[in-house]
Amino acid sequence: MQSKQWKILVLVVICLTLGSFLFLFKENKLEPILAGIPFVFWTGFLITALVVFATFLGSKFFPFEDPKKQ
């Protein structure tokens, strides 16, 4: 079961990365502005927070054991 969750998390992170660089982060795109913060900054912050959360979940669902661990 953990292997399936791990693969889903990897797919989510890859989709977030590709989607953000292909569609969200465009040169000179400042609108819409949220609380005076340009689009690129707040979307970048949101994507980063999601990737960090996925990394945290990935540490819990990592399917492989350390062979040196006794």
Secondary structure as UniProt FT lines:
FT   HELIX           2..19
FT   HELIX           20..24
FT   TURN            27..28
FT   TURN            35..36
FT   HELIX           39..61
FT   TURN            67..68
//
